[in-house]
Amino acid sequence: MCGIVGYTGVNNATPILLEGLDTLAYRGYDSAGIAVWDGENIVMKKEKGQLANLKAILDREPVAGNCGIGHTRWATHGEPSYINSHPHGDAKKQLVLVHNGIIENYVRIKTMLQEKGCVFVSDTDTEVVAQLLGDVYKGEPIPAIVEAMKYIEGSFALAILFRDDPHRIYCVCKDSPMVVGFGREGAHIASDIPALLSYTRDVTFMGDKQIAVLSPEGIAFFDEYGTPIDKGSTHIDWDLDAAKKGSYEHFMMKEICEEPVAFRKTAEQYVNFRVGKLKADCFPWTEEDASALKRIRILGCGTAYHAGLLGKKYFSELAKIPVEADIASEFRYSGYTFEEGEVLILVSQSGETADTIAALRMAKKAGVRTIAVCNVIGSTIAREADDVLFTYAGPEIAVAATKSYLTQATVFLLAALRLGQIRGTVSDERTVELLSELAAIPQRMQKLIDEREAIQYFASREFSAKHVFFIGRGIDSALAMEAALKLKEISYIHSEAYAAGELKHGTIALIEDGTLVIA
């Protein structure tokens, strides 16, 4: 995962690019770089390591211009180094580009270009794309992009500067997120919405193999054949401050502290707490749907999958219906045959998770009804699913999911409760009890957040543990899986999650002095 940004307009691009890269720092910190048209040449500045290293170079060697692109890298092809850092250009110095994604057939393309005499200077798949574009470029950017896409297999989001057209940024993507927007002072492109919020709230999500041309005057769109197309925009009403760290040391801490509000906003979209009732029209279930529904299958990746495990338990208990939860990246290759009356629920905070999108399209092709649980209006999954249950977590910048997990779990509980009402498997008394408990959750969450000193004491006492086991029964076994993932992501401590009843069936042999067990 990498982050890309771009700007063309009336202002100096460099500070805008750096601000965008700072916002996208969670997407990679192996290296960072920018390319800016200074009026005579495309000037590249890049450096290994965190964004601060690039900023230090730019303090010594400033670059100014009204059009530029930037990149923050998480290395996949080629070690983290200066030479492998983006941007990359072609041997003829016709263009410069940045890339997010993985080119699966880059070796074959590289060999083809080497046979033509092309010399490569890096180990990256990104340079292969730059050299390929340079090879097919005949003075017209869009035909070159269309031609290059015929060769490329894999995922990519590209932002490209052509030396012959220095005030425009050419963008194209496939199976990799890209969002563009036009503000009062120019056009912007980024891998994720938060990088655009300071400049525009009206954004357009790029579709697969669609091309966008950004200029100071506006944005034009083309299909994969180079034919002009119209694309609408989506208004994002996220609070601008929600995408900034503010006084918090880390985005994750900020987002943990925002969880009570995120929960309340999400729950209030589906519940009228004043009268203690669900808002029936907000759910994709009717009596006809309920009678036709035979099975629910939930798909997600990482934290979204763990939220799906909670959803499985909620639907099983409240709606009394068969439910399965699977990892999207495994499911798409499983050869699974959908059953009549099956509904597929796809969970993704961003709405741009590649494996989840692939599973969604499999289901659509098979004629299966799809429902998305998603945080981003206008995202690919939100657009392509038959129905959407939106979460209202606001932007989530930290790598480790917090608000999104909470709000996904909330949506699953409420959707299961509503389905149970329709199917007659939940009593009115049980509904009132659950909604009353939900109304009290934000206050209880805030109380827990306020007990930071006690939590810090526990962490300081146990931080030296080399191995941690989380165990739980029932719904707590699903929570244990998310807890183990969080500990691995944040502390790099080995941790595992097990159903409590399984601990005695072999796993207990791994527990020794110094192993921490959290139940």
PEZI-V193910 format. One record per backbone hydrogen bond with DSSP energy under -0.5 kcal/mol. NH is the residue of the N-H (numbers start at 0). CO is the residue of the C=O. Records with the same first field share a line. If there is no record, write none. Layout:
NH=CO  CO
//
This chain:
2=71
4=69
5=188
6=67
7=186
8=65
9=184
10=184
12=64
15=11
16=12
17=13
18=14
19=15
20=16
21=17
22=18
23=19
24=21
26=23
27=24
29=72
30=72
31=46
32=70
33=44
34=68
35=42
36=66
37=35  40
42=35  40
43=41
44=33
46=31
48=29
52=49
53=49
54=50
55=51
56=52
57=53
58=54
59=55
60=56
66=36
67=6
68=34
69=4
70=32
71=2
72=30
77=75
80=78
84=80  81
86=96
87=96
89=94
92=89
95=160
96=87
97=158
99=156
101=154
103=101  152
104=152
105=102
108=104
109=105
110=106
111=107
112=108
113=109
114=110
115=111  112
116=113
117=112
127=123
128=124
129=125
130=126
131=127
132=128
133=129
134=130
135=131
136=132
143=139
144=140
145=141
146=142
147=143
148=144
149=145  146
150=147
151=147
154=101
155=173
156=99
157=171
158=97
159=169
160=95
161=164
162=93
164=161
165=162
167=164
168=213
169=159
170=211
171=157
172=209
173=155
178=189
179=203
180=187
181=201
182=185
183=198
185=182
186=7
187=180
188=5
189=178
190=3
194=191
195=192
196=192
198=195
199=195
202=200  233
203=179
205=177
208=172
209=206
210=221
211=170
212=219
213=168  211
214=217
217=214
219=212
220=228
221=210
222=226
225=222
228=220
233=202
235=200
236=234
241=238
242=238  239
243=240
247=244
253=249
254=250
255=251
256=252
257=253
258=255
261=257
262=258
263=259
264=260
265=261
266=262
267=263
268=264  265
269=265  266
270=266
271=276
272=270
274=271
275=271
276=271
278=269
279=277
281=278
282=279
289=285
290=286
291=287
292=288
293=340
294=340
295=321
296=342
297=323
298=344
299=325
303=300
304=301
305=301
306=302
307=303
308=304
309=305
310=306
311=307
312=308
313=309
314=310
315=311
316=312
317=313
318=313  314
319=314  315
320=314
321=293
323=295
325=297
327=299
329=326
330=326
331=327
332=329
333=330
335=330
337=335
341=338
342=294
343=368
344=296  342
345=343  370
346=298
347=372
356=352
357=353
358=354
359=355
360=356
361=357
362=358
363=359
364=360
365=361
366=363
367=362
368=341
370=343
371=386
372=345
373=371  388
374=347  348
376=374
378=375
380=350
382=378
383=379
384=380
385=369
386=369
388=371
389=387
390=373
396=394
400=398
405=401
406=402
407=403
408=404
409=405
410=406
411=407
412=408
413=409
414=410
415=411
416=412
417=413
418=414
419=415
420=416
421=417
422=418
423=419  420
424=419
425=419
430=426
431=427
432=428
433=429
434=430
435=431
436=432
437=433
438=434
439=435  436
440=436  437
441=437
443=439
444=440
445=441
446=442
447=443
448=444
449=445
450=446  447
454=450
455=451
456=452
457=453
458=454
459=455
460=456
461=457
462=458
464=461
465=513
467=493
468=515
469=495
470=468  517
471=497
475=472
476=473
477=473
478=474
479=475
480=476
481=477
482=478
483=479
484=480
485=481
486=482
487=483
488=484
489=485
490=486
491=486  487
492=486
493=465
495=467
497=469
499=471
501=498
502=498  499
504=501
505=503
506=501
507=502
508=505
509=506
510=507
511=509
514=511
515=466
516=514
517=468  515
518=516
//
